[in-house]
Amino acid sequence: MRGLSAAALLDLWERGRGKGPVERALEMLSAAFPEEPREALALRSIGQRDAALLALREATLGSEMQSVVDCAGCGQRLELTFRASDIRAYCAQEAPAEFDLKLGEYKLRVRPPNSVDLAAAVENAFGQASQELFYRCLISANHDGRSISELPAEIISAAGEQMAELDSQTNVQLAVSCAFCGHCRTTAFDIASFFWTEIEVWAARLLGEIHELASAYGWTEPEILALSGLRRQFYLEAVRS
Protein backbone atom coordinates (compact mmCIF):
# COMPACT_ATOMS: atom_id res chain seq x y z
CA MET A 1 0.00 0.00 0.00
CA ARG A 2 1.23 3.50 -0.87
CA GLY A 3 1.52 6.02 1.97
CA LEU A 4 -0.28 9.37 1.98
CA SER A 5 1.51 12.58 1.05
CA ALA A 6 1.57 15.57 3.38
CA ALA A 7 -1.13 17.28 1.31
CA ALA A 8 -3.32 14.15 1.32
CA LEU A 9 -2.95 13.79 5.09
CA LEU A 10 -4.03 17.40 5.62
CA ASP A 11 -7.04 16.88 3.37
CA LEU A 12 -7.93 13.74 5.34
CA TRP A 13 -7.60 15.61 8.64
CA GLU A 14 -9.88 18.37 7.37
CA ARG A 15 -12.55 15.92 6.14
CA GLY A 16 -12.52 13.98 9.39
CA ARG A 17 -12.75 16.95 11.75
CA GLY A 18 -16.01 16.97 13.69
CA LYS A 19 -17.04 13.47 12.60
CA GLY A 20 -17.63 10.46 14.83
CA PRO A 21 -15.23 7.51 15.15
CA VAL A 22 -16.94 5.32 12.55
CA GLU A 23 -17.08 8.10 9.95
CA ARG A 24 -13.47 9.09 10.62
CA ALA A 25 -12.35 5.49 10.11
CA LEU A 26 -14.21 5.43 6.80
CA GLU A 27 -12.52 8.67 5.74
CA MET A 28 -9.14 7.06 6.43
CA LEU A 29 -10.17 3.92 4.56
CA SER A 30 -11.33 6.02 1.61
CA ALA A 31 -7.93 7.73 1.55
CA ALA A 32 -6.30 4.31 1.33
CA PHE A 33 -8.61 3.13 -1.48
CA PRO A 34 -9.74 6.28 -3.35
CA GLU A 35 -10.88 4.26 -6.36
CA GLU A 36 -13.31 2.12 -4.35
CA PRO A 37 -16.88 3.36 -3.68
CA ARG A 38 -17.43 4.44 -0.08
CA GLU A 39 -20.51 2.22 0.15
CA ALA A 40 -18.38 -0.84 -0.64
CA LEU A 41 -15.72 0.17 1.89
CA ALA A 42 -18.39 0.53 4.58
CA LEU A 43 -19.38 -3.11 4.02
CA ARG A 44 -15.90 -4.46 4.73
CA SER A 45 -15.71 -6.29 8.03
CA ILE A 46 -14.19 -4.34 10.91
CA GLY A 47 -11.22 -6.71 10.89
CA GLN A 48 -10.63 -6.06 7.19
CA ARG A 49 -11.03 -2.32 7.77
CA ASP A 50 -8.55 -2.29 10.65
CA ALA A 51 -6.01 -4.41 8.76
CA ALA A 52 -6.13 -1.85 5.93
CA LEU A 53 -5.80 1.09 8.34
CA LEU A 54 -2.80 -0.54 9.97
CA ALA A 55 -1.16 -0.99 6.56
CA LEU A 56 -1.93 2.65 5.66
CA ARG A 57 -0.48 3.90 8.93
CA GLU A 58 2.70 1.86 8.42
CA ALA A 59 3.11 3.08 4.83
CA THR A 60 2.51 6.71 5.82
CA LEU A 61 4.23 7.15 9.20
CA GLY A 62 6.45 4.10 9.51
CA SER A 63 6.27 0.79 11.32
CA GLU A 64 7.22 1.97 14.83
CA MET A 65 4.32 3.00 17.06
CA GLN A 66 4.22 4.59 20.51
CA SER A 67 1.38 4.84 22.99
CA VAL A 68 0.86 5.88 26.62
CA VAL A 69 -1.31 4.03 29.15
CA ASP A 70 -1.89 4.32 32.89
CA CYS A 71 -0.85 1.41 35.11
CA ALA A 72 -3.93 -0.12 36.72
CA GLY A 73 -1.86 -0.99 39.78
CA CYS A 74 -0.14 2.27 40.70
CA GLY A 75 -1.42 4.83 38.20
CA GLN A 76 2.03 5.48 36.73
CA ARG A 77 2.06 6.67 33.11
CA LEU A 78 3.70 4.00 30.96
CA GLU A 79 5.14 4.45 27.48
CA LEU A 80 4.68 1.56 25.07
CA THR A 81 6.75 1.13 21.92
CA PHE A 82 5.86 -1.56 19.41
CA ARG A 83 5.82 -2.22 15.68
CA ALA A 84 2.98 -2.70 13.25
CA SER A 85 4.07 -6.30 12.75
CA ASP A 86 3.57 -6.93 16.48
CA ILE A 87 -0.17 -6.25 16.25
CA ARG A 88 -0.92 -7.53 12.76
CA ALA A 89 -3.13 -10.60 12.75
CA TYR A 90 -1.45 -12.71 10.08
CA CYS A 91 -3.95 -15.54 10.37
CA ALA A 92 -7.59 -15.13 9.33
CA GLN A 93 -7.32 -11.45 8.43
CA GLU A 94 -10.38 -11.90 6.24
CA ALA A 95 -13.32 -13.52 7.98
CA PRO A 96 -15.80 -15.52 5.87
CA ALA A 97 -18.91 -13.66 4.75
CA GLU A 98 -21.03 -15.90 6.99
CA PHE A 99 -20.21 -18.68 9.44
CA ASP A 100 -21.85 -21.08 11.90
CA LEU A 101 -21.33 -21.12 15.65
CA LYS A 102 -22.33 -23.92 18.03
CA LEU A 103 -22.66 -22.91 21.68
CA GLY A 104 -24.07 -25.76 23.73
CA GLU A 105 -27.61 -26.38 22.48
CA TYR A 106 -27.59 -23.17 20.43
CA LYS A 107 -26.71 -23.10 16.74
CA LEU A 108 -26.15 -19.66 15.20
CA ARG A 109 -25.53 -18.38 11.71
CA VAL A 110 -23.75 -15.01 11.85
CA ARG A 111 -21.63 -12.62 9.81
CA PRO A 112 -18.82 -10.28 10.94
CA PRO A 113 -19.87 -6.68 11.70
CA ASN A 114 -19.03 -3.82 9.35
CA SER A 115 -18.97 -0.03 9.58
CA VAL A 116 -22.66 0.26 8.70
CA ASP A 117 -23.48 -2.01 11.64
CA LEU A 118 -21.25 -0.05 14.01
CA ALA A 119 -22.78 3.28 13.06
CA ALA A 120 -26.33 1.97 13.43
CA ALA A 121 -25.61 0.27 16.76
CA VAL A 122 -24.07 3.39 18.27
CA GLU A 123 -26.94 5.57 17.01
CA ASN A 124 -29.87 3.33 17.97
CA ALA A 125 -28.77 1.23 20.94
CA PHE A 126 -29.35 3.64 23.87
CA GLY A 127 -26.61 2.07 26.01
CA GLN A 128 -26.93 -1.45 24.53
CA ALA A 129 -24.58 -1.01 21.58
CA SER A 130 -22.91 -4.42 21.84
CA GLN A 131 -26.23 -6.27 21.92
CA GLU A 132 -27.63 -4.19 19.08
CA LEU A 133 -24.48 -4.87 17.05
CA PHE A 134 -24.77 -8.62 17.64
CA TYR A 135 -28.38 -8.83 16.53
CA ARG A 136 -27.59 -6.91 13.36
CA CYS A 137 -25.07 -9.64 12.52
CA LEU A 138 -27.28 -12.57 13.55
CA ILE A 139 -28.71 -14.33 10.49
CA SER A 140 -30.47 -17.21 12.24
CA ALA A 141 -30.57 -18.93 15.64
CA ASN A 142 -31.78 -22.35 16.70
CA HIS A 143 -32.20 -23.93 20.14
CA ASP A 144 -32.97 -27.66 20.32
CA GLY A 145 -33.95 -27.53 16.66
CA ARG A 146 -36.37 -24.62 17.10
CA SER A 147 -35.87 -21.27 15.44
CA ILE A 148 -35.62 -18.44 18.01
CA SER A 149 -35.15 -14.67 17.87
CA GLU A 150 -33.91 -13.91 21.41
CA LEU A 151 -30.74 -15.25 23.02
CA PRO A 152 -29.43 -15.27 26.62
CA ALA A 153 -26.81 -12.66 27.44
CA GLU A 154 -24.15 -15.31 28.08
CA ILE A 155 -24.70 -16.81 24.61
CA ILE A 156 -24.43 -13.38 23.01
CA SER A 157 -21.18 -12.74 24.89
CA ALA A 158 -19.68 -16.12 23.95
CA ALA A 159 -20.71 -15.69 20.32
CA GLY A 160 -19.16 -12.23 20.23
CA GLU A 161 -15.84 -13.64 21.44
CA GLN A 162 -15.81 -16.30 18.72
CA MET A 163 -16.77 -13.76 16.06
CA ALA A 164 -13.83 -11.58 17.13
CA GLU A 165 -11.47 -14.55 16.82
CA LEU A 166 -12.64 -15.23 13.27
CA ASP A 167 -12.28 -11.55 12.30
CA SER A 168 -9.05 -11.40 14.27
CA GLN A 169 -7.78 -7.87 13.57
CA THR A 170 -10.76 -6.52 15.55
CA ASN A 171 -9.39 -7.85 18.85
CA VAL A 172 -5.83 -6.54 19.30
CA GLN A 173 -4.51 -6.67 22.86
CA LEU A 174 -1.27 -5.08 24.10
CA ALA A 175 0.60 -6.66 27.01
CA VAL A 176 1.46 -4.03 29.62
CA SER A 177 3.98 -4.65 32.41
CA CYS A 178 4.69 -1.89 34.93
CA ALA A 179 8.37 -1.49 35.86
CA PHE A 180 7.37 0.49 38.97
CA CYS A 181 4.94 -1.87 40.71
CA GLY A 182 5.16 -5.06 38.63
CA HIS A 183 1.48 -5.07 37.71
CA CYS A 184 0.74 -6.88 34.43
CA ARG A 185 -2.36 -6.66 32.26
CA THR A 186 -3.55 -6.44 28.68
CA THR A 187 -5.21 -3.43 27.11
CA ALA A 188 -7.26 -3.19 23.93
CA PHE A 189 -5.74 -1.35 20.99
CA ASP A 190 -7.88 0.40 18.36
CA ILE A 191 -5.90 1.32 15.24
CA ALA A 192 -8.63 3.66 13.96
CA SER A 193 -8.60 5.95 17.01
CA PHE A 194 -4.82 5.62 17.44
CA PHE A 195 -4.07 6.62 13.83
CA TRP A 196 -6.57 9.48 13.92
CA THR A 197 -4.99 10.91 17.09
CA GLU A 198 -1.61 10.78 15.37
CA ILE A 199 -3.05 12.58 12.33
CA GLU A 200 -4.48 15.36 14.51
CA VAL A 201 -1.15 15.90 16.29
CA TRP A 202 0.75 15.77 12.99
CA ALA A 203 -1.64 18.22 11.27
CA ALA A 204 -1.41 20.77 14.07
CA ARG A 205 2.38 20.67 13.92
CA LEU A 206 2.51 20.86 10.13
CA LEU A 207 0.09 23.80 9.93
CA GLY A 208 2.30 25.65 12.42
CA GLU A 209 5.34 24.93 10.25
CA ILE A 210 3.50 26.15 7.16
CA HIS A 211 2.64 29.39 8.97
CA GLU A 212 6.29 29.92 9.90
CA LEU A 213 7.61 29.31 6.41
CA ALA A 214 4.87 31.32 4.71
CA SER A 215 5.55 34.26 7.03
CA ALA A 216 9.30 34.07 6.47
CA TYR A 217 9.46 33.39 2.73
CA GLY A 218 6.04 34.30 1.35
CA TRP A 219 5.51 30.78 0.01
CA THR A 220 2.01 29.38 -0.50
CA GLU A 221 0.73 26.30 1.30
CA PRO A 222 0.95 24.08 -1.84
CA GLU A 223 4.54 25.23 -2.41
CA ILE A 224 5.50 24.35 1.16
CA LEU A 225 3.74 20.99 1.04
CA ALA A 226 5.57 20.17 -2.18
CA LEU A 227 8.87 20.30 -0.25
CA SER A 228 10.16 17.06 1.24
CA GLY A 229 10.05 16.76 5.00
CA LEU A 230 13.84 17.06 5.12
CA ARG A 231 13.82 20.32 3.16
CA ARG A 232 10.99 21.78 5.23
CA GLN A 233 12.96 21.03 8.37
CA PHE A 234 16.09 22.67 6.94
CA TYR A 235 14.23 25.90 6.15
CA LEU A 236 12.49 25.86 9.54
CA GLU A 237 15.83 25.57 11.33
CA ALA A 238 17.15 28.45 9.23
CA VAL A 239 14.15 30.63 10.14
CA ARG A 240 14.35 29.77 13.84
CA SER A 241 18.06 30.46 14.04
Secondary structure by P-SEA (a helix, b strand, c coil): cccccaaaaaaaaaaaccccaaaaaaaaaaaacccccaaaaaaccaaaaaaaaaaaaaacccccccccccccccccbbbbbbcccccccccccccccccccccccbbbbbbbbcaaaaaaaaaccccaaaaaaaaaacccccccccccccccaaaaaaaaaaaaaaacccbbbbbbbbccccccbbbbbbaaaaaaaaaaaaaaaaaaaaaaaaaaccccaaaaaaccaaaaaaaaaaaac
